[in-house]
Amino acid sequence: MTRHWISTLAIGLSVSLCCACNRSSSQEEARRYIEQSEDQWAASVASGDSSVVKRILADDVIWVFDGRILNKAQAVSEAAQGPGPFLSNRANSIDIRFFGDNTAIAQGSETWTKRKDSGQTTGRFVWTDTWVKRDGQWQIVAAEDLIAPAEESTSH
């Protein structure tokens, strides 16, 4: 009887450890995907690559940006119009926290450079994105970006 109990305990621990390893591995894979996607979204601001926006935003996303509330169609449309005055945009930092197996909050900042009549100006975005895994796909369901200007610089 004791031997049976020990075997059952050993199997139970093995299954628990296996599940924990799978969850950890799955979470690391999700972390890499989210970080890569956030980097790509930042770069798309200056490239006008709307395919990134189309892929990472959920159909029911709500994005608060520059005092406006946008849905996915509006976000994709604006991205497709091109970078406008943006010369560059890059992610500086991305912090991701997971809440269970299907929800993650990504927060970070980006530094951008824009064309200006007298040269160039730089600034920052700080943002929070809520990611949800649905049908095996991680997508953003809520996003908020704030403009946090950096010191202006002028170049010729």
C-alpha positions as CSV (number, residue, x, y, z in Angstrom):
1,M,0.0,0.0,0.0
2,T,2.8,2.4,0.9
3,R,4.6,1.6,-2.4
4,H,1.4,2.4,-4.3
5,W,1.0,5.7,-2.4
6,I,4.6,6.7,-3.2
7,S,4.2,5.8,-6.8
8,T,1.0,7.9,-7.0
9,L,2.8,10.8,-5.3
10,A,5.7,10.6,-7.7
11,I,3.5,10.5,-10.7
12,G,1.5,13.5,-9.4
13,L,4.7,15.5,-8.8
14,S,6.0,14.6,-12.3
15,V,2.7,15.8,-13.9
16,S,2.8,19.0,-11.8
17,L,6.4,19.7,-12.7
18,C,5.7,18.9,-16.4
19,C,2.7,21.3,-16.4
20,A,4.8,24.0,-14.7
21,C,7.6,23.5,-17.3
22,N,5.1,23.7,-20.1
23,R,3.5,26.8,-18.6
24,S,6.9,28.4,-18.2
25,S,7.9,27.5,-21.7
26,S,4.6,28.7,-23.1
27,Q,4.9,32.0,-21.2
28,E,8.5,32.6,-22.4
29,E,7.3,31.9,-26.0
30,A,4.4,34.4,-25.4
31,R,6.8,36.9,-23.9
32,R,9.1,36.8,-27.0
33,Y,6.1,37.1,-29.3
34,I,4.7,40.1,-27.4
35,E,8.1,41.8,-27.2
36,Q,8.8,41.3,-30.9
37,S,5.3,42.5,-31.8
38,E,5.7,45.6,-29.7
39,D,9.0,46.3,-31.4
40,Q,7.4,45.8,-34.8
41,W,4.5,48.1,-33.9
42,A,6.9,50.8,-32.8
43,A,8.9,50.5,-36.0
44,S,5.7,50.6,-38.1
45,V,5.0,54.1,-37.0
46,A,7.9,55.3,-39.2
47,S,7.5,52.7,-41.9
48,G,3.7,52.8,-42.4
49,D,3.5,48.9,-42.3
50,S,-0.2,48.4,-41.5
51,S,0.2,44.6,-41.6
52,V,1.7,44.7,-38.1
53,V,-1.2,46.7,-36.8
54,K,-3.7,44.4,-38.5
55,R,-2.1,41.3,-37.0
56,I,-1.6,42.4,-33.4
57,L,-4.8,44.3,-32.7
58,A,-7.9,42.3,-31.9
59,D,-11.1,43.0,-33.8
60,D,-12.7,44.5,-30.7
61,V,-9.6,46.5,-29.6
62,I,-10.1,50.0,-28.1
63,W,-7.0,52.2,-28.5
64,V,-6.7,55.5,-26.7
65,F,-4.2,57.6,-28.5
66,D,-3.6,61.4,-28.7
67,G,-7.0,62.2,-27.0
68,R,-8.9,59.9,-29.4
69,I,-10.5,56.5,-29.2
70,L,-9.8,54.3,-32.2
71,N,-11.1,50.9,-33.2
72,K,-9.1,48.4,-35.3
73,A,-10.4,49.6,-38.6
74,Q,-9.4,53.2,-37.8
75,A,-6.0,52.1,-36.5
76,V,-5.2,50.0,-39.6
77,S,-6.4,52.8,-41.9
78,E,-4.2,55.4,-40.2
79,A,-1.2,53.1,-40.3
80,A,-1.8,52.5,-44.0
81,Q,-1.7,56.2,-44.7
82,G,2.0,56.1,-44.0
83,P,4.3,57.5,-41.4
84,G,3.5,61.2,-41.9
85,P,6.1,63.3,-40.2
86,F,7.7,60.3,-38.4
87,L,11.3,59.6,-39.4
88,S,11.9,57.0,-36.8
89,N,10.3,55.3,-33.8
90,R,11.9,52.6,-31.6
91,A,10.9,50.8,-28.4
92,N,13.2,51.7,-25.5
93,S,11.8,49.4,-22.8
94,I,9.1,46.8,-22.6
95,D,7.9,45.2,-19.4
96,I,5.5,42.3,-19.6
97,R,3.5,40.8,-16.7
98,F,1.3,37.7,-17.1
99,F,-2.0,37.2,-15.3
100,G,-2.9,33.5,-15.8
101,D,-2.3,31.7,-19.1
102,N,-4.3,34.0,-21.3
103,T,-3.7,37.6,-20.2
104,A,-0.6,39.9,-20.3
105,I,0.0,43.5,-19.6
106,A,2.8,45.1,-21.6
107,Q,4.1,48.6,-20.6
108,G,6.9,50.5,-22.1
109,S,8.2,53.6,-23.9
110,E,9.4,54.5,-27.3
111,T,11.5,57.4,-28.7
112,W,10.5,59.0,-32.0
113,T,11.9,61.6,-34.4
114,K,9.7,63.7,-36.5
115,R,10.3,66.1,-39.4
116,K,9.7,69.7,-38.5
117,D,9.9,72.9,-40.6
118,S,13.1,73.9,-38.9
119,G,14.7,70.4,-38.8
120,Q,13.7,67.5,-36.5
121,T,12.1,67.1,-33.1
122,T,12.2,64.1,-30.8
123,G,9.8,62.8,-28.2
124,R,8.5,59.8,-26.4
125,F,5.5,57.6,-26.2
126,V,4.7,55.8,-23.0
127,W,2.1,53.1,-23.3
128,T,0.2,50.2,-21.8
129,D,-1.2,47.3,-23.9
130,T,-3.4,44.6,-22.7
131,W,-2.8,41.3,-24.5
132,V,-5.3,38.4,-24.5
133,K,-4.7,34.9,-25.9
134,R,-7.8,33.8,-27.9
135,D,-8.0,30.8,-30.1
136,G,-4.2,30.3,-29.7
137,Q,-3.4,33.8,-30.9
138,W,-2.1,36.7,-28.7
139,Q,-3.6,40.1,-29.6
140,I,-4.1,43.5,-28.0
141,V,-7.6,44.2,-26.8
142,A,-6.9,47.5,-25.1
143,A,-4.1,50.1,-25.7
144,E,-3.3,53.5,-24.4
145,D,-0.4,55.7,-25.7
146,L,0.6,59.0,-24.2
147,I,2.9,61.5,-25.7
148,A,5.7,62.5,-23.4
149,P,7.8,65.0,-25.2
150,A,11.5,64.9,-24.9
151,E,13.7,68.0,-25.3
152,E,13.6,69.4,-28.8
153,S,16.6,69.3,-30.9
154,T,17.2,70.9,-34.3
155,S,19.3,69.6,-37.1
156,H,19.8,70.8,-40.6
